[in-house]
Structure formats: C-alpha cells, structure tokens
Amino acid sequence: MNCKTGLAISLLLALAACKNFPTAAQPATEVVTRTKVVDTACSWTKPIYLDKSDVLSDATAAAILAHNKAGARNCNWKPLK
C-alpha cells in the first residue's frame, strides 16, 4: 500500500467516525419506541351458550361466565333474546 492510499483510507475512516457523533449542527436523535397492542380475539372468539340439560361444576360455570363477561366488555357481545 502506498502513502496516498493509506492517507485516503485514513481520511475516509476519520470522516466516517465523525459522522456518527452529534454536533451543534446535527443534534442527537432520540429513538422513541411505542408499543401498540392489536387485539384480534373478537374476530375468532364467540360467547359460550349453554343448554338447559348441561351440568357444570362451579368452576366451569365461573369460567364460562368470566369468558362471556370479558367478551361483552371487550367485544360488545349482546345476550340472546
């Protein structure tokens, strides 16, 4: 490598290094991260309906009630008439 090539490479490396540091003319940029939650459960979940002949444990009945209440609150499910 001759002297001119070495000088050119050194100059390019120095310029590249200086470009990454903020200056008065080039203030540091602030990266803002925002999280957006998209709930798509309303498109594939449905209320759980029971038949008069269904026999449920208390825990199962509570789970179904919680599911249906969450759907009414979050997905605007309406009760059957």
Rosetta blueprint (number, residue, H / E / L):
1 M L
2 N L
3 C H
4 K H
5 T H
6 G H
7 L H
8 A H
9 I H
10 S H
11 L H
12 L H
13 L H
14 A H
15 L H
16 A H
17 A H
18 C H
19 K H
20 N L
21 F L
22 P L
23 T L
24 A L
25 A L
26 Q L
27 P L
28 A L
29 T L
30 E L
31 V L
32 V L
33 T L
34 R L
35 T L
36 K L
37 V L
38 V L
39 D L
40 T L
41 A H
42 C H
43 S H
44 W L
45 T L
46 K L
47 P L
48 I L
49 Y L
50 L L
51 D L
52 K L
53 S L
54 D L
55 V L
56 L L
57 S L
58 D H
59 A H
60 T H
61 A H
62 A H
63 A H
64 I H
65 L H
66 A H
67 H H
68 N H
69 K H
70 A H
71 G H
72 A H
73 R H
74 N H
75 C H
76 N L
77 W L
78 K L
79 P L
80 L L
81 K L
